[in-house]
Amino acid sequence: SFIRPELLDIAKVGILVASVISGVVGYIILRLTCPANARATG
């Protein structure tokens, strides 16, 4: 548990940023590795 509230806020922002970066990287990897015809059909 955190003693200072500002550390808790920093941790929350860090988790949010890491989640967004993970989502973007995962999307890019899927776009690059999936066949083009699979993307076109949905």
Protein Blocks (a to p, Z undefined) as FASTA:
>chain_A
ZZblklmmmmmmmmmmmmmmmmmmmmmmmmmmpcfklmmnZZ
